Amino acid sequence: MDLLLNLEPLFTATKVNSKESEEKKKKSERKMKRWFDPWPVFFKREFNRTWPFLVGFAVTGTIITKFSLGLTEEDEKNSPFAQKHKRLRNPDF
């Protein structure tokens, strides 16, 4: 019986610690909410630093798309690079 009476303060301390840990968890969640912003908030805040990269990707993508869509089968036949790689893919060619 004495053993059970001695354990009682441990259980009450656990309850207090659980309240403290809940408060700490809530505080850390609030910090995490500020630390990890949603994508729209992040892009709005970081737009001044990232706009050159976004413009560069857009321009580069447009140029590559324009040139690759402009290639014809005739260009492929005349290209030594394409012929070499065609042979590597199909060794029977």
C-alpha positions as CSV (number, residue, x, y, z in Angstrom):
1,M,0.0,0.0,0.0
2,D,2.9,2.4,0.8
3,L,4.2,1.8,-2.7
4,L,0.9,3.0,-4.3
5,L,0.9,6.1,-2.1
6,N,4.5,6.9,-3.1
7,L,3.5,6.8,-6.8
8,E,0.7,9.2,-6.5
9,P,2.9,12.4,-6.7
10,L,4.4,11.0,-9.9
11,F,1.0,10.7,-11.6
12,T,0.0,14.3,-10.6
13,A,3.3,15.6,-11.9
14,T,2.7,13.8,-15.1
15,K,-0.6,15.6,-15.5
16,V,1.1,18.9,-15.0
17,N,3.8,18.0,-17.4
18,S,1.2,16.9,-20.0
19,K,-0.4,20.4,-19.7
20,E,3.0,22.0,-20.1
21,S,3.8,19.8,-23.1
22,E,0.5,20.7,-24.7
23,E,1.3,24.4,-24.2
24,K,4.8,23.8,-25.7
25,K,3.2,21.9,-28.6
26,K,0.8,24.8,-29.3
27,K,3.6,27.3,-29.2
28,S,5.7,25.2,-31.6
29,E,2.7,24.8,-33.9
30,R,2.3,28.5,-34.0
31,K,6.0,28.9,-34.8
32,M,5.8,26.3,-37.5
33,K,2.8,28.1,-39.1
34,R,4.9,31.2,-39.3
35,W,7.9,29.3,-40.5
36,F,6.2,27.3,-43.2
37,D,4.0,29.6,-45.2
38,P,1.5,28.4,-47.9
39,W,2.8,28.6,-51.4
40,P,0.9,31.8,-52.4
41,V,2.2,33.7,-49.4
42,F,5.7,32.4,-50.0
43,F,5.7,33.5,-53.7
44,K,4.3,36.9,-52.9
45,R,7.0,37.5,-50.3
46,E,9.9,36.1,-52.4
47,F,8.8,37.4,-55.8
48,N,11.3,40.3,-55.8
49,R,14.2,37.8,-55.5
50,T,12.9,35.1,-57.8
51,W,11.4,37.0,-60.8
52,P,14.6,36.9,-62.8
53,F,14.7,33.1,-62.5
54,L,11.1,32.8,-63.5
55,V,11.5,35.0,-66.5
56,G,14.7,33.1,-67.5
57,F,12.9,29.7,-67.3
58,A,10.0,31.1,-69.3
59,V,12.2,32.5,-72.1
60,T,14.4,29.4,-72.2
61,G,11.4,27.1,-72.4
62,T,9.8,29.2,-75.2
63,I,13.0,29.1,-77.2
64,I,13.5,25.4,-76.8
65,T,9.9,24.7,-77.6
66,K,9.9,26.9,-80.7
67,F,13.1,25.3,-82.1
68,S,12.0,21.7,-81.3
69,L,8.6,22.2,-82.9
70,G,10.3,23.7,-86.0
71,L,12.3,20.6,-86.7
72,T,11.2,18.4,-89.6
73,E,12.0,14.9,-90.7
74,E,14.2,16.4,-93.4
75,D,16.3,18.0,-90.7
76,E,16.6,14.7,-88.9
77,K,17.8,13.0,-92.1
78,N,20.4,15.7,-92.7
79,S,21.7,15.8,-89.1
80,P,24.8,13.7,-88.3
81,F,23.9,13.9,-84.6
82,A,20.5,12.4,-85.1
83,Q,21.8,9.7,-87.5
84,K,24.5,8.6,-85.0
85,H,21.9,8.4,-82.1
86,K,19.5,6.6,-84.4
87,R,22.1,3.9,-85.0
88,L,22.8,3.6,-81.3
89,R,19.1,3.0,-80.5
90,N,18.6,0.6,-83.5
91,P,21.8,-1.4,-84.1
92,D,20.2,-3.1,-87.1
93,F,19.9,0.2,-88.9
